[in-house]
Amino acid sequence: MRDMTQPDRPLRPFRITRTPIRYARSTDGVNLAYLSAGRGRPGLILGDPLFTHLEQYWPSFDSIPGVDDAYEKVRLLYYSPRGFGLSDREVGETTIEHRITDIDAILDHAGIEKVTLLSAGAAGVTALLYAAARPERVSDMVLYMFWNTQMATSGGLAQLLEENWDLYTVLIAQITAGRMYADQGRSIAELMQASGTRDTYRAWLGENATVDVRALLPQVTVPTLVLAREQKLIGDISSIEGARRIAGSMPNASMALLPGDAYIIDEHVIRAVSEFMTEQAEPSEQAIRIILFTDFQGHLKMMQALGDDDSLPILREHERITRRLLREYGADEVKALGDGFMASFASAQRALECSVAMQLAFEEHNLTADHPIHIRIGVNAGEPIAEDDDLFGTAVIAASRIASQASGGEILTSLVVRELVAGKGFLFADRGETQLRGFEDPVRMFQLRWRDAS
């Protein structure tokens, strides 16, 4: 059993890469809100739906000690289930099957093939269901404070849920905060009331209660970390004994205890999850990055023609559009290059989607601009050397050289990038082999036909 009580390491500054709230569309047309932050190995947070109002919850999540350090290693995604938070509220009758197809929609929209499932509380039921139904898309899993849904659908809690919704949320908020974070009880209750209604939550709990968790546990074979607290919670929602039974019923599970009595996600949870995800990562997952370079074609000629003062607003608009889209598509902006940017992605699909979005954005900008902006983009994949928030190595140099071969409005990629997105709907034209400066062997390049792809 791991010791999670060691003091936190000193944190060093980190530029958080967070997307704005985005929407994936389910197979039946429901809009699902999600956002992501960080870089590296992806983890999908499955929280109790009454804690999934993204605008209210994520700022407090970002303030957790240690989360910036975690963002260096992992990319965390959080979403609102259908009927809750910022997702569509009026969705009619929901089923267990919707939970599986909704997660598919989130991962597809985010360009993620395989993910770590990070569940809290009764949302562990959803994690188990998805891992059993889609084992090819789940690399590993964390079950934090998993609790028995029947406890909330019978007895005193169920009666309180029916009779006094406000008091019910206040009581659950107190249980969630525990003695460790008792002063946060009121804000937690407000978050719960903003995230959903009594009817939608009651329906969600009812769906959970139909699932035979004991039958599911042996079916989930991915590496799983079961987390519980050392001290008994108010109301005994979860217990060490329950966590041991869950870990003992799964073929590849381990268990760890965290200090304190809170159900809330805090620095102890963040550190345990980050370390688990990092330990489980394959060497290739830790090393491979998609490198993207952009270049403002004709930047120097424009400055010579217009002068510094008149050129500055155009350069600022170029920076604004580029940075907005890098953030939106989950890129890590490595550095600005004056007339372009260097960025890295964990997903080749997201890198190309971002590239297409940039060309579309500048094409739209140029319709009304006095001075058009034409950018060229080069994309490569490899194992760069990371040092002092910068990336170095052959893969980086090749990406820069590939960008230099493009014309304004073009996106060029290496063969490895094309192969990484095979079957994803992108269309390419083979540009053949080109001798890049500084490389002994010629490099085969492909032009992304982004107008067709869009």
N, C-alpha and C positions, 0 to 999 in steps of 0.2 A: 504494500500500500504506500502511495506516495506521501511525502511530507510537504504539504502546501502552506506551512506556517512560517517559512523562511522570510526574512525581510525583503521588501522590494528592491530591485536594482535601481540605481540612479537613472532617471530618464534623460535622454538627450533629445534636442529639438528635432521635430520631423514635420515635413509638409504633408498634411493629410490630403489624400486624393479622394474626394467625395463627389459622387454624381448628384445632380438634383433628383427629385422624385420623378420616377419614370413609370410608365404603364405598359404592362404586358396584357395581351388579350387572350382569354381562355378559349377553348374550343367552342363553347356555347356563347361567346360574345361578351363575357363579363370582363370589365377592366380591373386589373390587379395592380395596386400601387406597390412600388419597391424602390429602394435606393441601396447604394453600396459605398463602402469606404475602405481605403487601404490598397495594398498591392500584394501580389503573391498568390498563395494557394487559396482557392475560394471556399468559404463556409457559408451556408444558408442558415440563418437563425429562424427557428420555428418557436415563436413565443405564444404564450396564452393570448388569445385574440383581444382580450381587454387591455393588453399592453402594446398594441400595434398601431396606435395613431402616430404616424411617422413624424409629423411636425412637432408633436409634443414630446415624444419619447427620445428621438435621436439626439437632440442637444444635451440631454442629461446623460445619455450613453457616452457621448464624446467627452464628457467631463470626468469619466471614471479614471482614477489614477492607473496608469499603465496601459491605457488603450492606445495611446500614440505609439508606444513601443510595439504593441501587437500589430498595428497597422503596417509596420515595416516588414512583417513576415506573412501576413494573411490578408485576404480581401473578404470582408464581412458584408453579406447581403441580408437585408431585413425587409419583410413584406407584410402587408395587411391581408389576411384571408378574406375571401368574398364575404360581404355582409358586414365587414368591420373596418375601422380606421378610415383611410382615404381610398380604399377600394370601393367598387359599386356596392351600395347598401341594399337597394331593392333588387334582390336576385331570385326571389321565389324559393321554392324548396331546394335544399342542398342535400348532397349525399356524400358518403365516404369517398366514392369514386371521384367526385369533384376535387377533393384535396390532392389526389395523385395527379390529375391532369392539370390542375392549377400550378403545381410545382414544376411540372414539365414546361408550362408556358413561361414561367419566370426564368428558368434556366436557359431555355431556348432564346428568349429575348436578350438575356445577358451574355449569350455566347459561351455558355459553360457546358462542357460535356459531362464532367464528373465533379462531385461536390462532397464536402463534409457536411453532414446534417448536425446542427447544433440546437437541440431542443431544450425547452424549459418547462417544468411542470407537466400538466396534462397534455401539452402539445407533443410530448413524447409518443403519444399514440399515433399522431400523424407521421412522426419520424419512422416509427416501426413499420407502419403501413407502407410508406414509400420505399423504404429499404427492402422490404419483402417483395414489393411489386416491381421495382426498378433496380435490381442489384447492380446492373451494369452502369448506373449513373451515380452510385454512392461509393465513395472511397472508404469512408469511415464515419463514425458517429459519436456524439456526446449526448448522454441523457442526464440532464441536471435536475435534481429534485423531482424526479418522476413521481407522480402521485395518482392514487386510485380515484378515477372519476366518480365512482359510486358514492364516495364520501360527500360530494357536492350535489348529488341528485337524490339523496335520501336523508331522513332525519332532520335535525334542526337547521342546518344550512339550506336544505331544499325548501323548508317552510319559510325561512327568512327571505330567500330569493323570490318566492311568490308574493310575500306580504309587504316587503319594504326594500325596494331596490337600492335606495340611497344608503340605508343602514347596512345592507349586504355588502356593497362596495367598500364602505368604511371598515367593516370587519375584515374583509379579505385584504384590504390595504394594510391594516395593522399586522395581520399574519405575515404578509409579504415583507414588510419592513423589519419585523422582529424587534428585538431589543437593540440590535446594532444600529438601526436606522429609524428609530421610532419617530424622529422629528420629520421624516418624509411621508408620514402616513397620509396627510391631507392631500399633498400633490399627487400621490399614487392613486387615491380615490378619484380625484379629478380626471386623471388620465384614463382610468377605467370607464368612467361615465362618458367621456368623449369618444372612446374607442368603439363602444357598442351599446346595445339596448338589452333590457332583460329578456325580451323574446328571442333575439338572435343568439344571445349567450346560452340561454336555456336549451335552444335547439342544438347548439354546438356540443354542449355537455351530453345531451341525449344521444347524439351520434356517437360520441366517444364510448358511451356506456354499452353500445351494441357490439363493440369490438372485444373479442376474446384475446386479451393481451398475453395470457399464458401460452396460448397456441402460437402466437406470433414470435415470441422471444427465441425459440430454438431455430426459427427459419432465418433469422438475421445473422449472417456469418461474417460481416465486415468487422474490423477492429472497432471496439466500442469502449468508451470511457464512461463509467457510471459515477456521477458526482453526488455527494450528499454532505450535509453539515454535521459537525461534531455534536452540536447541542440540539435538543428537542425543540421543534417549533411550537408556537402557540397553536393549539388545535390539532397538533400532531398530524399535519397534512402529509408529511413525508417522514421517513424514519431510516435509521442506519440499517435496521433489520430488513426493511423493504428493499433498500438498495442492494444489500447482499443477495437477497433472493433473485432480484433481476439479473445481477451480474453472474450469479451461479447458473441461471437458466439459459444464458447465451454462450454459444460455442467459443467466441473470441473476445470476451469482455474482461476488463479490469475495473477496479473500484478505487476511488480516492476520497478522502474526507477533507473538507474545507473548514477553517475555523469559523465559529460564530453560530448564529441561529436564524439568519435572514434567508428569505427566499429570493430577494432582490439580486440582480446581477451586479457584482462589485469587482474590485481589483483582484480578489482571490480567484474568482471565476474566470476573468479575462486571462490571467496568467496561466491557469491550468489548461484552458482551451488552446491558447497560443502554443504552449509547450507541446501539447498532444498533437496538434496539427503539424507542427514542425517536425516532430519525431516520426510521424507517420508518412511524411512526404518522401517520395522516391527521389533519388539524386537528380533525375532529369527534371522533376517538377520544381526542384529548388533552383535549378540553374538556367533553364531555357527561358529566354525572353524574346518578345517580338519588338524589334527596333524600327522606329519610324523617324524619318527626316523629312522636314518640309523646307522649301526654299521659295522666297518671293522673287519670281523671275523679273529681271529688269529693274531691280531695286536701285542699283547704283545709277543707272541712266536717268531714272525718275528724279533722284536727288540732285543730279547735275542739272537737269532741266528746270526743276521747280525751286531749288534751293532748300536749305535745311528747314526753315520755318514752315513753308507750305507743304513740305513732305511729311512733317511730323504727324499731322492728323491722319494721314493715310496709313502710316506705319502703325499708329495706335489702333486704328480700326482693324488692320491685319492681325495685330496681337490679340485684340478682343475676341474676334471671331474664332481664331485658332484655339486660344485658351479655353473658351467656353465649350467647344466641342471636345477637346481633350478631357476636360472634367466630366462632361456628360457621358463619354464612352469609357470611363474608368482608366484612363491613361495615367502614368506617372510622368509628369513633365520633368525631364532630366535637366535641360537647360535651354535658355533662349540664345539664339546665335546672331542676333541683330536683324538679319533678313530671313530668319526661319527658326525652327524649333527641332529639338531632339526629344523624343518621348519613347517610353517603353510600355508594353502591354503584356498581360499574362495570356491573352487569347489572340490568335491570329484572326479569327472572325471579327472580333471587336476592333482590331487594328484596321482591317479593311473597311468595316462599316464606318469607322471614324473618318477614314480617308475619303470615302464616297461622300459623307456628310459635309466634309470641308469643301470639296469641289462644288457640290451643289450650293452651299452657302455663299461661296465667292461668285459663282455664276449668277445667283440671284442679286447679290450686292452690285455686280457690274452692270445690271440692267439700268440702274438709275445713277450710278457713280460718274462723276466727271473724270476720274482717273481710275481705270479698272485695276484690279489686283488679280494676277494669275500666279498660282502656285504650282510647283511640281513636288511630287511626293515619291519617296523611295522606301520600301519596306523589306526587311530581312529578318531572319530568325537565327538564333544561336545561343551560345553560352558566354555572355560578356563577363568581364571582371568588374565587380562592384567595389568602389572605393570612394569614400567621402561624398556620398550622394551623387556620384557620377558613374558612368559605365565606359569601359575601355575594351579593346580587343578586336580581333579580326571581324567578328560579326558586326560590330559597330562601324568599322571602317567601310566594310562592304555595303552596308545600308546607306552610308553617306555617298559612296561612289555611284550606287544605283540611282539615288535621287539626282545626281549631277547629270545622268544620262537622259533624264526625262525632259520634256518640254512643258511649258506652262499649260496647266489643265490636265496633265497626265499623272497616272499612278503606275509606277513600275515596281515589280516584286521579284524576288528570287524564286528559284524552283522550289526550295523547301517551304516557302510560304504558300505557294500554289498548292502543294501537296497537303499541307495542313488544313486547308479549307475545301478539300475535294468533297463534292456532294452538298456544299452549303449554298449553292445557287449563284455563285460568282462566275462571271464570264471573262475569259482571258484570251488575249492574242499573243502567240508565241513570237517574241522578238529575236530569238536565236541567241547564239553565244556572243559575248562581248568581252574584249580584253579590258579589264579595269586597271587603272593605274595602281601599281604597287602589288598586283596579284600575278602570280606565275601562271595559273591556269585560267582560261576564259570562264566567264560566269554566264549561265543561261538565264535570261530575263523574260518576264511576261508583263504585258500591259493589261491592267485591269480595265475592262470595258464598263466604266462606271455609269455611263448614261443608260446602258442596257440593264445593268444591275439595279439601278435606282427604281 
